[in-house]
Amino acid sequence: MPAISVIIPAYNSEKFIGETLDNMLSQTLKDIEVIIVNDGSTDKTQKIIDEYVSKYDIFKSYIQKNAGVSAARNNGLEKATGEYVVFLDADDIFSENSLEAFYNTAKKTDADIVIGRLCVFSIKGLGKFNKFADKLAGMEHIDNFDITLLWNFLVSNKCYKRDRLVKSGVRFPPYRYSEEGAFFMSYVYTGAKICGTSESEFYYRRHTVEEGLSVSQTVSCALAKSFSESLKIILEEAKKAVAKSGKSFDKDEYIQEVIYKDAYILLSQFYRLMWHGDDECVKYCAEEFNRLRSLMTKERFELLCEKEADLHLESIAKSKDEVAQNPNISVIAGKFKNKNITAFFHGIYDQISPMFEVIVPKSIVKSIPKEYLSCCNLVVLDDKGYYKKALKLAKGKHKVIFRKPVKLDIRTFRIIYKVPLPKKLKEMFYGFMIKPINFMLVKRIVK
């Protein structure tokens, strides 16, 4: 029996799976088996897998018809023979001593789940370590109702005792978004013993537009519905576990944290990215948010409204047209003449504060990326007397003129909206704050 079985679902992963499998070979813990489940890939993924299987005994390959990542992980769990099991996606990696740290900690503590550190990376470099995962990784004992667990759903910075997991009957549900959270929290609520280790580091790949966005970085109504179904599982399992628990804690407050987290993620992962989705998705997210709002206490809803003030949650917009008619910000584009126009418009429409309109002169329309030309918040005016007309027609409380195209950080609008200035002063100086704040944000990304 190997110490750890690593289960890797793979779908059209030819660009990254070699790096992930090399990472398994570099682990300091050698007593492992790596189970790769090819979920009906149509590229060269299986050819790469076969090369590793032919050279190294630790790799085992299985092929299934395309059924999704949940089915692939469940299939891998059935095939696993290790004392412990770890789930790893085909484009992610661990630090070299991570599996050894998981194993040693699990054996020492007899834990059913061991939680390690988590860091996002991309072709642009490393991000910061996740503060919630860091907190959990530093704890010797983690209570099953510790609210920090609700803010760290990813399954791959965790190691599971296989025998207990299999007997629990908990499996990944057939959804495409937040299925990891439904799996992980459902298992947590079985009373699993949990501890942390700061010696294990998991690196989660964040794909860029050039690489092709992953499922968790795209926006659609189908994904939003999948997300909601996963979260309904978590809420129902939480209610059952709380009702059965004999522990002394504020059970109502815990359930409110579950609902609050659900609403927060719905807004941040879907609603804030509305310009990359369709009206059906915006409407669904607004309706789903209102459903969650009905489950919140007044205090929780007010807290969320304060944190997400730029979205006006008291009367959340249910369509892009509604947003276009009542924008926070009017972006007035200049008569651009250089090659940065495409990057400028991507920077605008990628903003995580989506309540804006964009006013442009007719002379630059041909240079605007096609995907934005049909957006209802794009207003085209004649060049003659353009700036005067744009300022007059602008509907936003804040107006900003870009006479030259600049590369905007996706957080720029939201951070400026949160600057603690009196309303009148903010309206007066909004345009002046854009450049210095954006410069600081972009500089931080480069570093």
Secondary structure, DSSP 8 states (H G I E B T S, - for coil): --SEEEEEEESS-TTTHHHHHHHHHT-S--SEEEEEEEES--SSHHHHHHHHHHH-TTEEEEEE-S--HHHHHHHHHHH--SSEEEE--TT-EE-TTHHHHHHHHHHHHT-SEEEEEEEEEETTEEEEE-HHHHHHHT-SSB-TT-GGGGG---STTEEEEHHHHHHHT----S-SSSHHHHHHHHHHTTT--EEEEEEEEEEEE---TTT---GGG---HHHHHHHHHHHHHHHHHHHHHHHH----S-HHHHHHHHHHHHHHHHHHHTGGGGGGS-HHHHHHHHHHHHHHHHHS-HHHHHHHHHHTGGG-GGG---SHHHHHHS-SEEEEE----STTHHHHHHHHHT-S---EEEEEEGGGGGGS-HHHHT-TTEEEE-STTHHHHHHHH--SSEEEEESS-----TTHHHHHHTS---HHHHHHHHHHHHHHHHHHHHHHHH-
